[in-house]
Amino acid sequence: MGLWTFMAVVCMLFLLFGIAYTMRIGYGDWRAPPPVPWQLWLSTALLAGASMAWQVAGRRPAVARRWCLLGLLCALAFVVSQLGAWRVLAAQGFAPAASPGAGFFYMLTGLHGLHVAGGIGAAILVMRQPGFAHTGAGDAGPVCARISLCSQYWHLLLALWLALFALLFRVTPALVQDLCAAVGIGGR
């Protein structure tokens, strides 16, 4: 129950930041991000790999240790890939202070990165549980339950990342204005 409550709070946090982003996008000083660097595509694949690995680990106790380790390695590689993308974008003139759009990009991806770091910490805690080393032998109910909770959290992180990716690189001022006009809000 605690995890679901936390995940609901996280979703609301990102929803509110997404609304703020969408509201801010219509101002004249908005600067669109450059083309998506390949590191962000790689990090998307890595996060999908982490989510998938945790899913398999939760469903196949006999090989859960290997899949949990793979999920953890994918998550760590995701963070490294994200930092690489930040460097590339900063080198292209899209540093945090370059524009409001750049500031939002770094804030949103950094906030997501903090949640990934929390997931990495939780994964390490689960993998250090006394019964974890024997997950494949007999009934490891509590450990499997913890793996299942990690799996749910990683699925959320993937869904949030996909939503952020779409928000940051597919939502344009023209799209926002068209949507606002369609629902009858805004006076521009």
LUMLORO-47405 format. One record per residue: residue number from 1; x, y, z of N, C-alpha, C, O, CB in turn. Coordinates in steps of 0.1 Angstrom, whole numbers, plus 5000, padded with zeros to 4 digits. Glycine has a CB too. Layout:
<lumgus>
    k   n.x   n.y   n.z  ca.x  ca.y  ca.z   c.x   c.y   c.z   o.x   o.y   o.z  cb.x  cb.y  cb.z
  NUM     X     Y     Z     X     Y     Z     X     Y     Z     X     Y     Z     X     Y     Z
...
</lumgus>
This chain:
<lumgus>
    k   n.x   n.y   n.z  ca.x  ca.y  ca.z   c.x   c.y   c.z   o.x   o.y   o.z  cb.x  cb.y  cb.z
    1  5008  4988  5000  5000  5000  5000  5009  5013  5000  5006  5023  4993  4991  5000  5012
    2  5020  5012  5008  5029  5023  5009  5035  5027  4995  5036  5038  4991  5040  5021  5019
    3  5039  5016  4988  5045  5018  4974  5035  5025  4965  5038  5034  4958  5050  5005  4968
    4  5022  5020  4965  5012  5026  4956  5009  5040  4960  5007  5049  4951  4999  5018  4957
    5  5009  5043  4973  5007  5057  4977  5019  5066  4972  5017  5077  4967  5006  5058  4992
    6  5031  5061  4974  5043  5069  4969  5042  5071  4954  5045  5081  4949  5056  5061  4973
    7  5039  5060  4947  5038  5061  4932  5027  5071  4928  5029  5078  4918  5035  5047  4926
    8  5016  5072  4935  5006  5082  4932  5011  5096  4934  5008  5105  4926  4993  5079  4940
    9  5018  5098  4945  5024  5111  4948  5034  5115  4937  5034  5126  4932  5031  5111  4961
   10  5043  5105  4933  5052  5108  4922  5045  5111  4909  5049  5121  4902  5061  5095  4920
   11  5035  5104  4906  5027  5107  4893  5021  5121  4894  5022  5128  4884  5016  5097  4891
   12  5016  5125  4905  5010  5138  4907  5021  5149  4905  5019  5159  4899  5003  5140  4920
   13  5033  5146  4911  5044  5156  4910  5047  5158  4895  5049  5169  4891  5056  5151  4918
   14  5049  5147  4888  5053  5149  4874  5041  5154  4866  5044  5162  4856  5057  5135  4868
   15  5029  5151  4869  5018  5157  4862  5017  5172  4864  5015  5180  4855  5004  5151  4867
   16  5020  5177  4876  5020  5191  4879  5031  5198  4872  5029  5209  4866  5021  5194  4894
   17  5043  5192  4872  5054  5198  4864  5051  5198  4849  5055  5207  4842  5067  5190  4868
   18  5045  5187  4845  5041  5187  4831  5031  5198  4827  5032  5203  4816  5035  5173  4827
   19  5022  5200  4836  5012  5211  4833  5020  5225  4833  5017  5233  4824  5001  5211  4844
   20  5029  5227  4842  5036  5239  4843  5045  5241  4830  5045  5252  4824  5046  5239  4855
   21  5051  5230  4825  5058  5230  4813  5049  5234  4801  5053  5242  4793  5065  5216  4810
   22  5038  5228  4801  5029  5230  4790  5024  5245  4790  5022  5251  4779  5017  5221  4790
   23  5021  5250  4802  5017  5264  4803  5028  5274  4799  5025  5284  4792  5012  5267  4817
   24  5040  5270  4802  5052  5279  4799  5056  5279  4785  5062  5288  4780  5064  5275  4808
   25  5053  5268  4778  5057  5266  4764  5052  5277  4754  5058  5279  4744  5053  5253  4759
   26  5041  5283  4758  5035  5293  4749  5041  5307  4749  5038  5315  4740  5021  5294  4752
   27  5051  5310  4757  5057  5323  4758  5067  5325  4747  5073  5315  4742  5063  5325  4772
   28  5069  5337  4743  5078  5341  4732  5092  5337  4734  5099  5335  4724  5077  5355  4730
   29  5097  5336  4746  5111  5333  4748  5114  5318  4748  5125  5313  4751  5116  5339  4761
   30  5104  5310  4744  5106  5295  4744  5115  5291  4733  5114  5296  4722  5092  5288  4743
   31  5124  5282  4736  5134  5277  4726  5132  5262  4726  5134  5255  4736  5149  5282  4729
   32  5129  5257  4714  5127  5243  4713  5140  5235  4715  5151  5241  4712  5121  5239  4699
   33  5140  5223  4720  5152  5216  4722  5158  5211  4709  5151  5210  4699  5150  5203  4731
   34  5171  5209  4708  5177  5204  4696  5172  5190  4693  5165  5184  4702  5193  5204  4697
   35  5176  5184  4682  5172  5170  4679  5176  5161  4691  5186  5163  4698  5178  5165  4666
   36  5168  5150  4693  5171  5141  4704  5184  5134  4702  5186  5128  4692  5159  5130  4705
   37  5193  5136  4712  5206  5129  4710  5204  5114  4712  5195  5109  4719  5216  5134  4721
   38  5213  5106  4706  5212  5092  4706  5213  5086  4720  5207  5075  4723  5223  5085  4697
   39  5219  5093  4729  5220  5088  4743  5206  5087  4750  5204  5079  4758  5229  5098  4751
   40  5197  5096  4746  5183  5095  4751  5176  5083  4746  5168  5077  4753  5176  5108  4749
   41  5178  5080  4733  5172  5068  4728  5178  5055  4735  5171  5046  4738  5174  5067  4713
   42  5191  5056  4737  5198  5045  4744  5192  5043  4759  5189  5032  4763  5213  5046  4744
   43  5191  5055  4765  5186  5054  4779  5172  5049  4780  5168  5043  4789  5187  5068  4786
   44  5164  5052  4770  5150  5047  4769  5151  5032  4768  5143  5025  4775  5143  5053  4757
   45  5159  5027  4759  5160  5012  4758  5166  5006  4771  5161  4995  4775  5170  5009  4746
   46  5175  5012  4778  5180  5007  4790  5170  5007  4801  5169  4997  4809  5192  5015  4795
   47  5162  5017  4802  5151  5017  4812  5141  5007  4809  5135  5000  4818  5145  5031  4813
   48  5138  5005  4796  5128  4994  4793  5134  4980  4796  5127  4971  4801  5125  4995  4777
   49  5147  4979  4794  5154  4967  4798  5153  4964  4813  5151  4953  4817  5169  4967  4794
   50  5155  4975  4821  5155  4973  4835  5140  4969  4840  5139  4960  4848  5158  4986  4843
   51  5131  4975  4834  5117  4972  4837  5114  4958  4834  5107  4950  4841  5107  4982  4830
   52  5118  4953  4822  5116  4940  4817  5123  4930  4826  5117  4919  4830  5120  4938  4803
   53  5135  4933  4830  5143  4924  4838  5136  4922  4852  5136  4911  4857  5157  4929  4840
   54  5131  4933  4858  5124  4931  4871  5112  4923  4869  5108  4916  4878  5122  4945  4877
   55  5105  4925  4858  5093  4917  4856  5096  4903  4855  5089  4895  4861  5086  4922  4843
   56  5106  4899  4848  5110  4885  4847  5114  4879  4860  5111  4868  4864  5121  4883  4836
   57  5122  4887  4867  5127  4883  4881  5115  4880  4890  5116  4871  4898  5136  4894  4887
   58  5104  4888  4889  5093  4886  4898  5085  4874  4894  5078  4868  4903  5084  4898  4897
   59  5086  4869  4882  5078  4858  4877  5085  4845  4877  5079  4834  4876  5072  4861  4864
   60  5099  4846  4877  5107  4834  4876  5117  4833  4888  5128  4837  4886  5114  4833  4863
   61  5112  4829  4900  5121  4828  4911  5134  4820  4909  5144  4823  4916  5113  4823  4923
   62  5133  4810  4901  5145  4802  4899  5157  4810  4893  5168  4806  4896  5142  4790  4890
   63  5154  4820  4886  5165  4828  4880  5164  4843  4884  5169  4851  4877  5165  4826  4864
   64  5157  4845  4895  5154  4859  4899  5167  4867  4901  5168  4879  4897  5146  4859  4911
   65  5177  4861  4907  5189  4868  4910  5196  4874  4898  5200  4885  4898  5199  4859  4918
   66  5197  4866  4888  5203  4870  4875  5195  4882  4869  5201  4892  4865  5204  4859  4865
   67  5182  4881  4869  5174  4891  4863  5174  4904  4871  5174  4915  4866  5160  4886  4861
   68  5174  4903  4884  5175  4915  4893  5189  4922  4890  5189  4934  4889  5174  4911  4908
   69  5199  4914  4889  5212  4920  4886  5212  4927  4873  5218  4938  4871  5223  4909  4887
   70  5206  4921  4863  5205  4927  4850  5197  4940  4850  5201  4950  4844  5199  4917  4840
   71  5186  4940  4858  5178  4952  4859  5186  4963  4866  5185  4974  4862  5166  4949  4868
   72  5194  4959  4876  5202  4969  4883  5213  4975  4874  5215  4987  4874  5209  4963  4896
   73  5219  4966  4866  5229  4971  4857  5223  4980  4846  5229  4990  4842  5236  4959  4850
   74  5211  4976  4841  5205  4985  4831  5201  4999  4837  5203  5009  4830  5192  4978  4826
   75  5197  4999  4850  5194  5011  4856  5206  5020  4858  5206  5032  4856  5187  5009  4870
   76  5217  5014  4862  5230  5022  4863  5234  5027  4850  5239  5038  4849  5241  5013  4869
   77  5233  5019  4839  5237  5023  4826  5227  5035  4821  5232  5044  4814  5236  5012  4816
   78  5215  5034  4825  5205  5045  4822  5210  5058  4827  5210  5068  4820  5191  5042  4828
   79  5214  5058  4840  5219  5070  4846  5232  5076  4839  5233  5088  4836  5223  5068  4861
   80  5241  5067  4835  5253  5071  4828  5249  5077  4814  5255  5087  4810  5263  5059  4826
   81  5240  5070  4808  5235  5075  4795  5228  5089  4796  5230  5097  4787  5225  5065  4788
   82  5221  5091  4806  5214  5104  4808  5225  5115  4810  5223  5126  4805  5205  5103  4820
   83  5235  5112  4818  5245  5122  4820  5252  5125  4807  5256  5136  4805  5255  5117  4831
   84  5254  5115  4799  5260  5117  4786  5252  5126  4777  5257  5134  4770  5263  5103  4779
   85  5239  5124  4778  5229  5132  4770  5230  5146  4775  5230  5156  4767  5215  5126  4771
   86  5231  5148  4788  5232  5162  4793  5244  5169  4788  5244  5180  4784  5232  5161  4809
   87  5255  5161  4788  5268  5167  4783  5267  5171  4768  5271  5182  4764  5280  5157  4784
   88  5261  5162  4760  5259  5165  4746  5250  5177  4744  5253  5186  4736  5253  5153  4739
   89  5239  5178  4751  5230  5189  4749  5236  5202  4754  5234  5213  4748  5217  5187  4757
   90  5243  5202  4765  5250  5214  4769  5260  5219  4759  5262  5231  4757  5257  5211  4783
   91  5267  5209  4753  5277  5213  4743  5271  5219  4730  5277  5227  4723  5285  5201  4738
   92  5258  5216  4728  5250  5222  4717  5244  5235  4720  5236  5240  4713  5240  5212  4712
   93  5247  5240  4732  5241  5253  4736  5228  5252  4744  5221  5262  4746  5240  5262  4725
   94  5225  5240  4748  5212  5237  4755  5215  5235  4769  5211  5224  4775  5204  5226  4748
   95  5223  5244  4776  5226  5243  4790  5215  5247  4798  5205  5253  4793  5239  5251  4793
   96  5215  5243  4811  5203  5246  4820  5198  5261  4819  5186  5264  4820  5206  5243  4834
   97  5208  5270  4819  5204  5284  4819  5202  5290  4805  5199  5302  4804  5215  5292  4826
   98  5202  5282  4795  5201  5287  4781  5187  5293  4778  5186  5303  4770  5205  5276  4771
   99  5177  5286  4783  5163  5291  4780  5154  5284  4790  5158  5275  4797  5159  5287  4766
  100  5142  5289  4791  5132  5282  4800  5130  5267  4796  5129  5259  4805  5119  5289  4800
  101  5130  5264  4784  5128  5250  4779  5140  5242  4784  5138  5230  4788  5127  5250  4764
  102  5152  5247  4783  5164  5240  4788  5163  5237  4803  5166  5226  4808  5177  5247  4784
  103  5159  5248  4810  5157  5246  4824  5147  5235  4828  5150  5227  4837  5153  5260  4831
  104  5136  5235  4821  5126  5225  4824  5132  5211  4820  5129  5202  4828  5113  5228  4816
  105  5139  5210  4809  5144  5197  4805  5153  5192  4816  5152  5180  4820  5152  5199  4792
  106  5163  5200  4821  5172  5195  4831  5165  5192  4845  5168  5183  4852  5183  5205  4833
  107  5155  5200  4848  5148  5198  4860  5140  5185  4860  5140  5177  4869  5138  5210  4863
  108  5132  5183  4849  5124  5171  4848  5132  5159  4847  5129  5149  4853  5115  5173  4836
  109  5143  5159  4838  5151  5147  4837  5159  5144  4849  5162  5133  4853  5160  5148  4825
  110  5163  5155  4856  5170  5153  4869  5161  5148  4880  5166  5139  4887  5176  5167  4873
  111  5149  5152  4880  5139  5147  4890  5137  5132  4887  5136  5124  4896  5126  5155  4890
  112  5135  5129  4875  5133  5115  4871  5146  5107  4875  5145  5096  4880  5130  5113  4856
  113  5157  5113  4872  5170  5106  4876  5171  5103  4891  5176  5093  4895  5182  5114  4872
  114  5166  5113  4899  5166  5111  4914  5156  5099  4917  5160  5091  4926  5161  5123  4921
  115  5145  5097  4911  5137  5086  4913  5143  5073  4908  5141  5063  4915  5123  5088  4906
  116  5150  5074  4898  5158  5062  4893  5168  5058  4904  5170  5046  4907  5165  5064  4879
  117  5175  5068  4909  5185  5065  4920  5179  5059  4932  5184  5050  4938  5192  5078  4924
  118  5167  5064  4935  5159  5058  4946  5156  5043  4943  5156  5035  4952  5147  5065  4949
  119  5152  5040  4931  5149  5027  4927  5161  5018  4927  5161  5006  4930  5143  5027  4913
  120  5173  5024  4924  5185  5016  4924  5188  5013  4939  5192  5002  4942  5197  5024  4918
  121  5186  5023  4948  5188  5020  4962  5179  5009  4967  5183  5000  4975  5186  5033  4970
  122  5166  5010  4963  5157  5000  4968  5161  4986  4962  5159  4976  4969  5142  5003  4963
  123  5165  4986  4950  5169  4973  4944  5181  4967  4951  5181  4955  4954  5173  4975  4929
  124  5190  4975  4955  5202  4970  4963  5197  4965  4976  5202  4954  4981  5212  4982  4965
  125  5188  4972  4983  5183  4967  4995  5176  4953  4994  5178  4944  5002  5173  4977  5001
  126  5168  4952  4983  5161  4939  4981  5171  4928  4978  5170  4917  4983  5151  4940  4969
  127  5182  4931  4971  5192  4921  4967  5201  4918  4979  5207  4907  4978  5200  4926  4955
  128  5201  4926  4989  5209  4923  5001  5201  4916  5012  5206  4912  5023  5214  4936  5007
  129  5188  4913  5009  5179  4906  5019  5185  4892  5022  5190  4886  5013  5165  4905  5014
  130  5183  4887  5034  5189  4874  5038  5184  4863  5028  5192  4854  5025  5185  4871  5052
  131  5171  4863  5024  5166  4852  5016  5169  4853  5001  5166  4844  4994  5152  4850  5018
  132  5175  4865  4997  5177  4867  4983  5186  4857  4977  5184  4853  4965  5182  4881  4981
  133  5197  4853  4984  5207  4844  4978  5200  4831  4975  5206  4823  4967  5219  4843  4987
  134  5189  4827  4981  5183  4814  4979  5169  4816  4973  5161  4807  4975  5182  4807  4993
  135  5167  4826  4965  5154  4829  4959  5150  4817  4950  5138  4815  4950  5155  4841  4950
  136  5159  4810  4944  5155  4799  4935  5152  4786  4942  5147  4777  4936  5165  4797  4925
  137  5155  4785  4955  5154  4773  4962  5142  4773  4972  5143  4780  4982  5167  4770  4970
  138  5132  4766  4968  5120  4765  4977  5112  4778  4977  5111  4786  4968  5125  4762  4991
  139  5105  4780  4989  5096  4792  4990  5104  4804  4995  5109  4804  5006  5085  4788  5000
  140  5105  4814  4987  5112  4826  4991  5101  4837  4990  5104  4848  4984  5124  4830  4981
  141  5089  4835  4996  5078  4844  4995  5081  4858  4997  5078  4867  4989  5068  4839  5004
  142  5087  4862  5009  5089  4876  5012  5099  4883  5002  5097  4894  4998  5095  4878  5026
  143  5109  4875  4997  5118  4881  4988  5111  4883  4974  5113  4893  4968  5130  4872  4986
  144  5103  4873  4970  5096  4874  4957  5086  4886  4958  5084  4893  4948  5088  4861  4954
  145  5080  4888  4969  5071  4899  4971  5078  4912  4969  5073  4922  4963  5064  4899  4984
  146  5090  4913  4975  5098  4925  4974  5103  4927  4959  5103  4939  4954  5111  4925  4983
  147  5106  4917  4952  5110  4918  4938  5098  4922  4930  5100  4931  4921  5115  4904  4933
  148  5086  4918  4933  5074  4922  4926  5072  4937  4928  5068  4944  4919  5062  4914  4931
  149  5074  4942  4941  5073  4956  4943  5083  4964  4935  5079  4975  4930  5074  4959  4958
  150  5095  4959  4935  5105  4966  4927  5101  4967  4912  5102  4977  4905  5119  4959  4928
  151  5095  4956  4907  5091  4955  4894  5080  4966  4891  5081  4972  4881  5085  4941  4891
  152  5071  4967  4900  5060  4977  4898  5066  4991  4898  5062  4999  4889  5050  4976  4909
  153  5076  4994  4906  5082  5007  4906  5090  5010  4893  5089  5021  4888  5092  5008  4918
  154  5097  5000  4888  5104  5002  4876  5095  5003  4864  5098  5011  4854  5114  4990  4873
  155  5083  4997  4864  5073  4999  4854  5069  5014  4854  5067  5020  4844  5061  4990  4855
  156  5067  5019  4866  5063  5033  4867  5073  5042  4862  5071  5052  4855  5060  5036  4882
  157  5086  5040  4866  5097  5048  4861  5098  5048  4845  5100  5058  4839  5110  5043  4867
  158  5095  5036  4839  5095  5036  4825  5084  5044  4819  5085  5052  4810  5094  5021  4820
  159  5072  5042  4825  5060  5050  4820  5062  5065  4821  5059  5072  4812  5047  5046  4827
  160  5068  5069  4833  5071  5083  4835  5081  5088  4824  5079  5099  4819  5076  5086  4849
  161  5091  5080  4822  5101  5084  4813  5096  5086  4798  5099  5096  4791  5113  5074  4812
  162  5087  5076  4794  5081  5077  4781  5072  5090  4780  5072  5097  4770  5073  5065  4778
  163  5065  5093  4791  5057  5105  4791  5065  5117  4790  5062  5127  4783  5048  5105  4803
  164  5076  5118  4798  5086  5129  4798  5092  5131  4784  5093  5142  4779  5096  5127  4808
  165  5096  5120  4778  5102  5120  4765  5093  5126  4755  5097  5135  4747  5106  5106  4760
  166  5080  5122  4755  5070  5128  4746  5068  5142  4749  5067  5150  4740  5057  5120  4747
  167  5067  5146  4762  5064  5160  4765  5076  5169  4761  5073  5179  4755  5062  5161  4781
  168  5088  5165  4763  5100  5173  4761  5103  5174  4746  5108  5184  4742  5111  5168  4768
  169  5100  5164  4738  5105  5164  4724  5094  5163  4714  5097  5164  4702  5114  5152  4722
  170  5081  5162  4718  5071  5161  4708  5060  5172  4710  5053  5175  4701  5064  5148  4709
  171  5060  5178  4722  5050  5189  4724  5056  5202  4720  5067  5206  4725  5045  5189  4739
  172  5050  5209  4711  5055  5222  4706  5045  5233  4710  5034  5230  4713  5057  5221  4690
  173  5050  5245  4709  5041  5256  4712  5028  5256  4703  5017  5259  4707  5048  5270  4710
  174  5030  5253  4690  5019  5252  4681  5009  5242  4685  4997  5244  4684  5024  5249  4666
  175  5014  5230  4689  5005  5219  4694  4997  5224  4706  4985  5221  4707  5013  5207  4697
  176  5004  5230  4716  4997  5235  4728  4986  5245  4724  4975  5245  4729  5007  5242  4737
  177  4990  5255  4715  4980  5265  4711  4968  5258  4704  4956  5262  4706  4986  5275  4701
  178  4970  5248  4695  4959  5241  4689  4951  5234  4699  4938  5234  4697  4965  5231  4678
  179  4957  5227  4708  4949  5220  4719  4941  5230  4727  4929  5227  4730  4958  5212  4728
  180  4947  5241  4731  4940  5251  4739  4928  5257  4731  4917  5259  4736  4949  5262  4743
  181  4930  5260  4718  4919  5265  4710  4908  5254  4708  4896  5258  4708  4925  5269  4696
  182  4912  5242  4707  4902  5231  4706  4893  5230  4718  4881  5227  4717  4909  5218  4703
  183  4898  5233  4730  4890  5232  4742  4885  5245  4747  4878  5246  4757  4898  5225  4753
  184  4888  5256  4739  4883  5269  4742  4890  5276  4754  4883  5284  4760  4869  5268  4745
  185  4903  5274  4756  4910  5282  4766  4921  5289  4759  4926  5285  4749  4915  5272  4777
  186  4925  5300  4765  4936  5308  4760  4931  5319  4751  4920  5317  4744  4946  5299  4753
  187  4938  5330  4750  4933  5341  4742  4943  5345  4731  4942  5357  4727  4929  5352  4750
  188  4952  5337  4728  4963  5341  4718  4958  5340  4704  4966  5343  4695  4975  5334  4720
</lumgus>
